[in-house]
Amino acid sequence: MHQTFVFNNALTDEQRRYFQHYGIIQFKQFIDRATVQEFIREVNRVEHRLLKTQTEKVNGIPLKFGENERGERMIQRLAFTSHYSQTLRDFLKDPRLQLLLELLGPYEGRIGEHEKDGLVVNHYVNTPTSQFKQLGWHTDSPRDLFLGTRIQPMLNVGLHLDDCPQSNGGLRVLAGTHEQSIWKLLFRKKYFIDNQPDPKEVGFDIEAGDLTIHDGRLWHRVQQSPFIGERSRRRVMYIPIITGAYSPKHAESPTPFYHTLGSLKFPKPTFPGGSLWKNWQPGLARFLS
């Protein structure tokens, strides 16, 4: 590990085996540079619209705001982006994306355009007032617990809109951890708090137009760029491929608890006998039992 592939309108046996073993796969140049620029223009247009209308949430999902290198307000995490763009809605119907559902086998999957957080755009930029410079170790699966269901199989498909070699930070994974026990899925790392490199982590040399797919149970993080401003910019569109009962969101949908929790600013550990993490671990373990 690490090997890259080219998607030629069908998954090969080699690609399936690779994904099943490592829990992640990278396809080079899934879209061309002209399409990358078209998608960036669409994302910018949606962002401008939501800033102008002072929108704080979309279908119950809070938007994450920060400031760019010029001190201007920006949206650093956009939810349900395709709801505001016919171009992005059309992309979600790309037959090649439908073929990726095979990676969920034997489960039947679907593209969750109207579920979870929909088509998410994460915009990382390293500035003094950025709210999205990095993202600590986590898996995507436990959010199902906060929604009142058991963990369901899912894939997170990332379409990268900027060049991001390993030297510029970006995606890091613990390959193979999608096959870990439920205990290690929940407690191997301190969710979102732990940003420390792991000796076993794998990084990626990513170009704009590349597609990465990872199993929702895989431990991963986003390394902060060592650069400031434009050179640190990293934009990724995340397409959820999910299973389970159909559960679309709408304008009156409540905000899931995990988003409320994520907006809180926790102090340094002050609890007797251990950290905040150690205090909520037993409660979560009881919830799962």
N, C-alpha and C positions, 0 to 999 in steps of 0.2 A: 504494500500500500504506500504510494498512491498512484493509481492508473486513471487515465481519462479515456473517454469514448466519444464517438460521433453517432448521433441518432439518425438512422437511415430509414425512417418511417416504419420501424418495427423493432421490438426488443429482441436481442439475440439470446441464446442460451448462456453465453459467456456473461453478458450483462446481468441477466437474472441471477446467476450464481454469485457474481461479484456483489450485487446488492444484498442478497440473502446473507452473505458472509460478513460484510462490513457494515451494513445498515445505511450506507450512503453511496451515491454514484454521481459523477460529474460528466455532463455532456458538453463538449466544446461547440461554440457557435450555433446554439439552438435557433437563435434569430440573428440576422445580419445587422451590421452597424447602422444602416439606414432605418431599420425598424426600431433599434434601440433609441435613436434620436426621436423618432415619432412617439414612442412611449414616454420618453422624458418630457416632451412637450405636453402630452396629455396629462401626465402627473402634475406638472407645473400649473396647467390650466385648472385642474381640480383643486389644487392647493389654493390658488388665487381666489377661486370662488368661495371656498369654505372660510378663508380668512376674511373676505369681504363681508360675508353674511354672519361672521362671528360665531360660526358653528363650533360647539365644544364637544358634541357627541354625535355619532352616527349609529342609529339603531341600538342605542344603549351603550355603545363602545366609546370610551373617551378617546379623543385625539391627544397626541403628545406633542407639546409645543416647546420650542426653544428659540435660539437666535443664531443667525448665520454669522459669517466672519465680518459682515458690515453692521452688525447689531440689529438687523431687521428680524421681525418675528417670522418664524417658519414652522411648518408642521413636520415633525420628525417621525411620527407614526400615524399613517392614514389607514383607516379601516373602511371596508366596503367601497374601495376606490372605483371599481367597475360600475357601481350604481350611478356614477356621474360621467361615464365615458362610454360611448358606443364602440369606440376603437378597442378598448380593453374588454368590453363584453364580448366582442367578436373574437378576440384572442382566446378567451376562455372556452370557445367552441372549436378551437383548433383540433382537428382529428388526432394530431400527435399527442396532445395532452390526454385524450381519452385512452390512448394505447398505454399510457403509464399506469392506468388503473390495474393492469396485470400484476404490478409489483405488490399489490395488496392481497393477492391470492393466498388462500382460497376465499377470502372475504370479497363481497361485492362493494365496490367503492363508487364515489361520485365526487365531482368538483363542487365544493361547498361555497358557491358564490353568494348565497343568501343565508348561510349558517356560520356559526362560530363568529369570527371577525371578518369574514368575507375575504376579498382580495386585499391584502395588507401591503402597504409600501413603507418600508423602513428607510429612513434617511439619516445616516450617521455622518457627522462632521465634527471635527475636533476644534472647538473654540472655547473660550473661558465661560460662555453662557450656554453652551450646548447642553441639552438634557439627554442626548443620545450619542455618547462617545464610544461606549462599549456595552457589552451585555454579559452578565456573569453566567456561570455554569447553570444549565437547566435542561430539562427535557420538556417536550410539548404535551405529554400525556396527562399529567395530573389535573389540568384544567377541567377534564371531564368530571373529576370528583367534586369540584366546586359547582358544577352544573347539575349535581345530584345523580350522576350515572357512574357505572363502572368504566374503567379505562377501555376505550375503544381503539382498534387499530386505525392508524392514520399515517399519511405521508405529508411532509412539508416540502413543497416544490418552490425553489428559489430561482427567479430569473434575475440575473445580475445586470445592472445598467451602467456599471463603471468598471474600469480595470482595477483590480486589487490583487497585486502580488502578495505573497506572504510577508514581505518586508513592510507592507503598508497596513499590517494588522489583518482584520477580517475573520472569517470563519475558522474555528478550531473544533475538532470533534475527538471523542474517544471511540474509535472504531470498534464495532462489535458489541457495544454495550446495549444494543437493542435486544439482546438475548439474555439480559441479566435478570435476576430475581426481582420481585416486586419491592422487596426491602431495599435493594441497591438502587432501584429506579428512583425511590423516594429519598434515600438517605446517603447515597455515595458522596454527594457534594452538598454544600449549603446553597440552596436555590437562590440564584441571582446575587447573593452576597459574595460568594467566592469568585474572584476574578484571576486567581493565581494560575500560571501555566502548570500543566500536568506533564510529567516526563513521558507519558504515553500518548499525548495529544498529537493530532495530525493537522497540519495547515494546508492551504490550497493556494495555488497560483491561478487566479480567476481573471478572465477577460470579459469585457462588456459583451453580452449576448450569450454567455455560458449559462447552463442550467444545472443546479444541484438539487438532488432529491435525497432527503433523509427520513428514516423511520422516526415516528413521533416519540419512540422510547429511547432514542439515542441521546447521550449526553453531549452537549455542544455549548459553545460560547462565542462571543465576538470580541476579538482582541482590539484594544484601542490603537489607533494609528499613532506612530511617533511624530507625525507631521501635523501642522496647524493649517486650518483654512481649506482652501480649494484642493490642495494636494491630498487631504485626508478624506475627501468626500467618498461615500459608499452608499449607493442606492440599490435596494433589492425589492422586487415584487414577490410576495409569498402567496402561492396558490394552495389552499388546503384541499387535500384529497382525503375524504372521510368516509366512515361507515356508520352503521346504527340507524335509528329512527330519524326520519326527516324532521328537522326542527328549525325552520326559517326565522330570522329576526325581522323586526319591523320598527317603525318609529317609536312605538310605545314600549319596546322591550326594556326590561330592567337592566341595570348595569351588573354584570356578573361579579361575584365577590372577589375573584382573583384580580380584577382590574381595580377595585376599590382598595384592596390590600396593596397592590403595586404602587398606588399613588401616595401611600402613607410614607412619612419620613421617620424611620426608626432610629432611636438613639443608640449609642454604643451599649453593649450588654451591661445591664445593671442588676439583673435578677439574682437573688441569692442562690448559690449552688450551681450556677451555670449561666449560659448565654440565653438570649431570647430563643435562638434556634433549639437549644436543648429543652427549653420549656414547652415548645409547641410540638416537638417530635412525639412524645407519648400520646398526646391528644389525637394527633393524626393517625398514629398506629391503632388506637382504639376505634377510631372512625372506620378504619379499613378492615378491622377484624370481624 
